[in-house]
Amino acid sequence: MTALGESTRQRRLLRPTAKVLPEHARAHNRSLVLQQLFHDGPRSRADLARTTGLTRVTISDLVGSLLSEGLVTELGTSAEGRPGKPGTLVGLRTDGFSVVAVDLADDERMHGAVLDLSGTVLERRSAAVEGRTGAAAVEALLELCRELVAAAPEQVLGVGVGSPGVVDPDGTVLQAPNRDWFDLPLASQLAGALGVPVHVANDANTAALGEFTYGGASGGGLLVLTVGGGVGAGIVLDGVLVQGHEHAAGEIGHVTAVDERDDVDGAPLGRPARCACGRSGCLETVLSVPAMRRRVEGLDAEGRAAALASVGRRLGIVLAPVVSALNLSEVVLSGPRELLDGPLRDAALGALRERTMPVVSSSLQLRMTSLGEDGALSGAAVLVLSGQLGVS
C-alpha cells in the first residue's frame, strides 16, 4: 500500500481512547512519528517536528532510535525549494519486516498471508477446517502460522489473527461457539509456540480495521458486516473502534431474527433453526454462508434471487435500529460476493430505508468491501502494526 495522503490522513487515524501518562510519552511520540511516515510517506525531520508538534531534539532522538531498529531509513535530501540546507528525507522501511495475518471467518478454510508493512501480500497459504473444533482447530491454526512464519522473507514483526467470537484485549477468545472455543488464551498459546508477538481480535473488528486503514472508509460511522461460517460486525465511530461492555460489541449474528410466524414478502424463512450459541432463529442461521448455500441449493436463477432477497430484507430489518441509533454513514459487507451482492444487498438497503428516517438513511452507503477477499487479512495485519508500532 502507498501512503494515504494528507487529505485523508486525519480521518483515518484511530483516535486514542486512553490518557497518555508520562511514562508512556516516549512510546506515544514514537507512534506519532511512525503514523506520519506510514500514512504520508517520507518526511524530513523538520517536517516531522511540524506535523507532530514535537521538538526537533525529540524528533532527532526518535528517528535515531528508529534507524537503529531498522524500521526507517534515510532516503536522500528533500526536493522542496525552502531556503536553507535541504533536509534529509526519512521513510518507513516497508520491506524490512514481514507481518503474518490469518483470517478464521470462513467456515471451510483458514486463510493466511505474509505481508510487508505497507500491506502488500507476499505469500499466501490456507488450510482446510474439515470440521475441526476445540484443540484440534487450534493445532491446525498453529500449523498454518508455522508455515507462514517460515515463508516470511524478512524478520516477522508479529502475527495477527481475526477470530470468530468474543475476544478480549489480551487475545483470549471468551466465546466462539462455532469453533467450540471458550476462555481460550489463543494469543498467548500461539505466541509461546511461535516465539513471536501474536495479536488476536474478533474477525469483524479486524475487517473494520482493514477497511478503515486500507479501504478508504470514513471513520465517522462505519459498520463492517462479516459473513462466513458465522456473522459478526465491527464498528468504528468518530475514529474509535467500538468494543462495548464485555468486548462483545457487534455480535449481531446472535440477535434473534426469525420466529415461528416470520414470513418476509411472501417468502417464508422456515422454522427457526437452532444456532451454535444454543438459541433458535439467530440472524446467523439465515445469513451465514452455509445457511445461504443450503437455501439456494437446486434453485433456478429466479428462485435463487428471491431466496437471497428474502434474507437481505431480514438483514435490513435487523440493521435498521442499529443504523438509526448510531447514525452510521457506511455499512460494508464482507463475504462471498456471489451471495451478498445483488438481490440480497438491494433488498437489505430497501428495508433499511423503509424503516429509518430519511435524514438517517438517504445518504447511507451499503456496499461490498473494497478490499475483496483480503479485507480481514489486511485488518489482521493492522492488529500487528497497531500492537507493535502504534500504527493504525
C-alpha positions as CSV (number, residue, x, y, z in Angstrom):
1,M,0.0,0.0,0.0
2,T,1.2,3.5,-0.6
3,A,0.9,6.5,1.7
4,L,-2.7,7.6,2.1
5,G,-2.0,11.3,1.6
6,E,-2.6,14.5,3.7
7,S,-6.2,14.9,2.7
8,T,-7.3,11.6,4.1
9,R,-4.7,11.0,6.9
10,Q,-6.5,12.9,9.7
11,R,-9.8,11.0,9.4
12,R,-8.1,7.6,9.0
13,L,-6.2,7.5,12.3
14,L,-7.8,5.7,15.2
15,R,-8.4,8.2,18.0
16,P,-6.8,7.2,21.2
17,T,-9.2,6.3,24.0
18,A,-6.9,6.4,27.0
19,K,-5.0,9.2,28.7
20,V,-1.3,9.3,27.8
21,L,0.7,9.0,31.1
22,P,4.2,10.5,31.4
23,E,5.8,7.0,31.4
24,H,4.1,6.3,28.1
25,A,5.2,9.5,26.5
26,R,8.1,8.1,24.5
27,A,6.1,5.2,23.1
28,H,3.3,7.7,22.2
29,N,5.7,10.0,20.5
30,R,7.3,7.1,18.6
31,S,3.9,6.0,17.3
32,L,3.2,9.6,16.2
33,V,6.3,9.6,14.0
34,L,5.6,6.1,12.6
35,Q,2.0,7.1,11.9
36,Q,3.1,10.1,9.9
37,L,5.6,8.1,7.8
38,F,3.1,5.3,7.3
39,H,0.3,7.5,6.1
40,D,2.1,10.4,4.4
41,G,5.3,8.8,3.1
42,P,8.9,10.1,3.5
43,R,9.4,13.3,5.5
44,S,12.3,15.3,6.7
45,R,13.0,15.6,10.4
46,A,11.8,19.3,10.3
47,D,8.6,18.2,8.6
48,L,8.0,15.6,11.3
49,A,8.5,18.1,14.0
50,R,6.0,20.5,12.4
51,T,3.3,17.8,11.8
52,T,3.6,16.0,15.1
53,G,4.2,19.1,17.3
54,L,7.2,17.5,18.9
55,T,10.5,19.4,19.3
56,R,13.3,18.9,16.8
57,V,15.5,17.4,19.5
58,T,12.8,14.9,20.4
59,I,12.3,14.0,16.7
60,S,16.1,13.6,16.2
61,D,16.3,11.2,19.1
62,L,13.3,9.2,18.0
63,V,14.5,9.0,14.4
64,G,17.9,7.8,15.6
65,S,16.3,5.0,17.6
66,L,14.1,4.0,14.6
67,L,17.1,4.0,12.3
68,S,19.0,1.6,14.7
69,E,15.9,-0.7,14.9
70,G,15.8,-0.9,11.1
71,L,12.2,0.5,11.0
72,V,13.1,3.6,9.0
73,T,15.8,4.6,6.5
74,E,17.3,7.8,5.1
75,L,16.3,8.4,1.5
76,G,18.4,11.4,0.4
77,T,17.7,15.2,0.5
78,S,14.3,16.8,0.1
79,A,13.5,18.4,-3.2
80,E,11.4,21.2,-1.6
81,G,12.5,24.7,-2.5
82,R,12.7,26.1,1.0
83,P,15.5,28.4,2.0
84,G,18.5,26.9,3.9
85,K,20.1,23.5,3.8
86,P,17.8,20.8,2.3
87,G,16.5,18.3,4.9
88,T,17.2,14.6,4.7
89,L,14.1,12.5,4.0
90,V,13.3,9.7,6.4
91,G,11.0,6.8,5.2
92,L,9.4,3.7,6.7
93,R,11.2,0.5,5.6
94,T,8.0,-1.2,4.5
95,D,10.0,-4.1,3.1
96,G,12.3,-4.5,6.1
97,F,9.9,-6.6,8.2
98,S,7.1,-9.1,7.5
99,V,3.7,-9.5,9.1
100,V,1.7,-12.7,9.3
101,A,-2.1,-12.4,9.1
102,V,-4.7,-15.1,9.4
103,D,-8.5,-14.9,8.8
104,L,-10.7,-17.5,10.5
105,A,-14.1,-16.2,9.3
106,D,-14.5,-18.8,6.5
107,D,-16.4,-22.0,7.6
108,E,-14.4,-24.2,5.2
109,R,-10.8,-22.9,5.1
110,M,-8.4,-20.8,7.3
111,H,-6.8,-18.2,5.1
112,G,-3.3,-16.7,5.9
113,A,-0.8,-14.4,4.3
114,V,2.6,-12.8,4.7
115,L,2.5,-9.1,4.1
116,D,5.1,-6.3,4.2
117,L,4.5,-3.2,6.3
118,S,2.7,-1.4,3.5
119,G,0.0,-4.2,3.4
120,T,1.3,-5.8,0.2
121,V,0.6,-9.6,0.2
122,L,3.8,-11.5,-0.4
123,E,2.8,-15.1,0.2
124,R,-0.5,-16.9,0.7
125,R,-1.4,-20.2,2.5
126,S,-4.6,-21.8,3.5
127,A,-5.7,-24.9,5.4
128,A,-9.0,-26.9,5.4
129,V,-11.1,-26.6,8.5
130,E,-12.5,-30.1,7.9
131,G,-15.0,-29.7,10.8
132,R,-12.2,-29.4,13.4
133,T,-13.1,-27.6,16.6
134,G,-11.6,-27.1,20.0
135,A,-8.0,-28.2,20.5
136,A,-7.8,-29.7,17.0
137,A,-8.7,-26.4,15.4
138,V,-6.0,-24.6,17.5
139,E,-3.5,-27.2,16.3
140,A,-4.5,-26.7,12.7
141,L,-4.2,-22.9,13.1
142,L,-0.8,-23.2,14.7
143,E,0.5,-25.4,11.9
144,L,-0.7,-22.8,9.3
145,C,1.0,-20.0,11.3
146,R,4.3,-22.0,11.4
147,E,4.1,-22.3,7.6
148,L,3.6,-18.6,7.1
149,V,6.4,-17.6,9.6
150,A,8.7,-20.0,7.7
151,A,7.7,-18.4,4.4
152,A,8.3,-14.8,5.5
153,P,11.2,-13.2,3.6
154,E,12.1,-10.9,6.4
155,Q,12.0,-10.8,10.2
156,V,8.4,-11.3,11.4
157,L,7.2,-8.3,13.4
158,G,4.2,-10.3,14.7
159,V,1.2,-12.5,13.9
160,G,-2.4,-11.1,13.7
161,V,-5.4,-13.4,13.8
162,G,-9.0,-12.5,13.2
163,S,-11.1,-15.0,15.1
164,P,-14.8,-15.6,15.3
165,G,-16.5,-14.9,18.7
166,V,-16.0,-12.5,21.6
167,V,-12.3,-11.8,22.1
168,D,-10.8,-9.7,25.0
169,P,-7.9,-7.2,24.6
170,D,-5.4,-9.8,25.7
171,G,-6.4,-12.1,22.8
172,T,-8.4,-14.6,24.9
173,V,-11.4,-16.0,23.0
174,L,-14.1,-15.8,25.5
175,Q,-16.8,-17.4,23.4
176,A,-16.6,-18.7,19.9
177,P,-19.4,-21.4,19.7
178,N,-18.8,-22.3,16.1
179,R,-15.2,-23.3,17.0
180,D,-16.0,-24.7,20.4
181,W,-13.6,-22.2,21.9
182,F,-14.4,-20.9,25.4
183,D,-12.0,-18.9,27.6
184,L,-9.2,-19.9,25.2
185,P,-6.0,-17.8,25.7
186,L,-5.3,-18.0,21.9
187,A,-2.8,-15.2,21.6
188,S,-0.6,-16.4,24.4
189,Q,-0.7,-20.0,23.3
190,L,0.3,-19.1,19.7
191,A,3.0,-16.7,20.9
192,G,4.5,-19.3,23.1
193,A,4.6,-21.8,20.3
194,L,5.8,-19.4,17.6
195,G,8.2,-17.2,19.5
196,V,6.9,-14.0,18.0
197,P,4.2,-11.5,19.3
198,V,0.7,-12.6,18.5
199,H,-2.4,-10.3,18.4
200,V,-5.9,-11.8,18.3
201,A,-9.2,-9.9,17.8
202,N,-12.7,-10.5,16.7
203,D,-12.7,-11.2,12.9
204,A,-15.3,-8.5,12.3
205,N,-13.3,-5.9,14.2
206,T,-10.2,-6.8,12.2
207,A,-12.2,-6.4,8.9
208,A,-13.3,-3.0,10.2
209,L,-9.7,-2.1,10.9
210,G,-8.7,-3.2,7.4
211,E,-11.5,-1.2,5.7
212,F,-10.7,1.8,7.9
213,T,-6.9,1.8,7.3
214,Y,-6.7,0.5,3.7
215,G,-10.1,0.6,2.2
216,G,-10.9,4.3,2.1
217,A,-13.8,4.1,4.6
218,S,-14.7,7.1,6.7
219,G,-14.3,6.7,10.5
220,G,-17.4,8.8,11.2
221,G,-19.8,5.9,11.3
222,L,-18.7,2.6,9.8
223,L,-20.1,-0.9,10.3
224,V,-18.4,-3.8,8.6
225,L,-20.6,-7.0,8.5
226,T,-18.6,-10.2,8.0
227,V,-20.4,-13.1,6.6
228,G,-18.7,-16.5,6.7
229,G,-19.3,-19.5,8.9
230,G,-20.9,-17.0,11.3
231,V,-22.0,-13.4,11.2
232,G,-20.4,-10.5,13.0
233,A,-20.0,-6.8,12.9
234,G,-17.1,-4.4,13.5
235,I,-18.0,-0.7,14.3
236,V,-15.9,2.4,14.1
237,L,-17.4,5.6,15.4
238,D,-15.6,9.0,15.3
239,G,-12.3,7.3,14.8
240,V,-12.8,4.8,17.6
241,L,-13.2,1.0,17.3
242,V,-16.2,0.2,19.5
243,Q,-15.6,-2.6,21.9
244,G,-18.6,-2.4,24.2
245,H,-19.2,-3.9,27.6
246,E,-17.6,-7.3,27.9
247,H,-15.9,-6.7,24.5
248,A,-19.0,-8.0,22.7
249,A,-20.0,-5.0,20.5
250,G,-21.0,-6.1,17.0
251,E,-22.3,-9.6,18.0
252,I,-25.2,-9.0,15.6
253,G,-25.2,-12.6,14.4
254,H,-26.8,-13.8,17.6
255,V,-29.7,-11.3,17.5
256,T,-33.0,-13.3,17.1
257,A,-34.1,-12.6,13.6
258,V,-36.7,-15.3,12.8
259,D,-39.6,-16.7,14.8
260,E,-42.3,-19.2,14.1
261,R,-44.6,-16.6,12.4
262,D,-42.0,-14.9,10.2
263,D,-42.8,-14.5,6.5
264,V,-40.8,-11.9,4.6
265,D,-42.6,-10.6,1.5
266,G,-44.3,-13.9,0.9
267,A,-41.0,-15.8,1.1
268,P,-41.1,-17.8,4.3
269,L,-37.7,-18.2,6.0
270,G,-38.9,-21.5,7.5
271,R,-38.9,-22.7,11.1
272,P,-36.3,-21.0,13.3
273,A,-33.1,-23.1,13.1
274,R,-31.0,-24.0,16.0
275,C,-27.9,-21.8,16.3
276,A,-24.4,-22.9,17.6
277,C,-25.0,-20.5,20.5
278,G,-27.8,-22.7,21.8
279,R,-30.7,-20.4,20.8
280,S,-33.0,-20.5,17.8
281,G,-33.7,-18.1,15.0
282,C,-30.4,-16.1,15.2
283,L,-29.5,-13.9,12.2
284,E,-26.6,-16.3,11.7
285,T,-29.0,-19.2,11.0
286,V,-30.2,-17.5,7.8
287,L,-27.3,-15.1,6.8
288,S,-24.2,-17.3,7.4
289,V,-22.6,-18.7,4.2
290,P,-23.6,-22.4,5.0
291,A,-27.2,-21.3,5.7
292,M,-27.4,-19.3,2.4
293,R,-25.9,-22.1,0.4
294,R,-28.4,-24.6,1.7
295,R,-31.2,-22.1,1.0
296,V,-30.3,-21.6,-2.7
297,E,-29.2,-25.1,-3.5
298,G,-31.1,-26.5,-6.5
299,L,-32.9,-23.3,-7.3
300,D,-33.1,-21.7,-10.7
301,A,-31.9,-18.1,-11.2
302,E,-35.3,-16.5,-10.3
303,G,-35.7,-18.7,-7.3
304,R,-32.2,-18.0,-6.1
305,A,-32.7,-14.2,-6.4
306,A,-36.0,-14.4,-4.5
307,A,-34.4,-16.5,-1.7
308,L,-31.4,-14.2,-1.3
309,A,-33.7,-11.1,-1.4
310,S,-35.8,-12.5,1.5
311,V,-32.6,-13.0,3.5
312,G,-31.5,-9.5,2.6
313,R,-34.8,-8.0,3.7
314,R,-34.4,-9.7,7.1
315,L,-30.9,-8.3,7.3
316,G,-32.2,-4.8,6.6
317,I,-34.9,-5.2,9.3
318,V,-32.2,-6.2,11.9
319,L,-29.8,-3.5,10.9
320,A,-32.4,-0.6,10.8
321,P,-32.3,0.1,14.6
322,V,-28.5,-0.2,14.7
323,V,-28.1,2.2,11.7
324,S,-30.6,4.7,13.2
325,A,-29.2,4.6,16.8
326,L,-25.6,5.1,15.7
327,N,-26.4,7.3,12.6
328,L,-24.0,5.3,10.5
329,S,-22.8,6.6,7.2
330,E,-21.5,3.3,5.7
331,V,-22.4,-0.4,6.1
332,V,-19.8,-2.6,4.3
333,L,-20.5,-6.3,3.5
334,S,-17.5,-8.7,3.6
335,G,-18.0,-12.2,2.4
336,P,-18.8,-14.1,-0.8
337,R,-19.9,-11.6,-3.5
338,E,-22.0,-14.1,-5.4
339,L,-24.3,-14.4,-2.3
340,L,-24.1,-10.9,-0.8
341,D,-24.0,-8.6,-3.8
342,G,-27.2,-8.1,-6.0
343,P,-30.6,-9.2,-4.7
344,L,-29.5,-9.6,-1.1
345,R,-27.8,-6.2,-0.8
346,D,-30.6,-4.4,-2.8
347,A,-33.3,-5.8,-0.5
348,A,-31.3,-5.0,2.6
349,L,-30.9,-1.4,1.6
350,G,-34.6,-1.1,0.7
351,A,-35.7,-2.4,4.1
352,L,-33.3,-0.1,5.8
353,R,-34.7,2.9,4.0
354,E,-38.3,1.9,4.7
355,R,-37.6,1.6,8.5
356,T,-35.5,4.6,9.2
357,M,-35.9,8.4,8.8
358,P,-34.7,9.9,5.6
359,V,-32.1,12.0,7.4
360,V,-30.6,8.8,8.7
361,S,-30.7,6.6,5.6
362,S,-30.9,8.8,2.5
363,S,-27.1,9.1,2.2
364,L,-26.3,5.7,3.8
365,Q,-24.0,3.6,1.7
366,L,-24.5,-0.2,1.8
367,R,-21.7,-1.6,-0.3
368,M,-19.3,-4.6,-0.7
369,T,-15.8,-4.2,0.8
370,S,-13.3,-2.5,-1.5
371,L,-10.6,-4.9,-0.3
372,G,-12.2,-8.1,-1.7
373,E,-11.0,-11.3,0.0
374,D,-8.1,-9.5,1.6
375,G,-10.2,-7.3,3.9
376,A,-9.9,-9.4,7.0
377,L,-6.2,-10.2,6.3
378,S,-5.4,-6.5,5.9
379,G,-7.2,-5.9,9.2
380,A,-5.2,-8.7,10.9
381,A,-2.0,-7.1,9.7
382,V,-3.2,-3.8,11.2
383,L,-3.5,-5.6,14.6
384,V,0.2,-6.2,14.4
385,L,1.0,-2.7,13.2
386,S,-1.0,-1.2,16.0
387,G,0.2,-3.6,18.7
388,Q,3.9,-3.4,17.8
389,L,4.3,0.0,16.3
390,G,1.3,2.1,17.4
391,V,0.2,2.5,13.7
392,S,-3.4,2.2,12.5
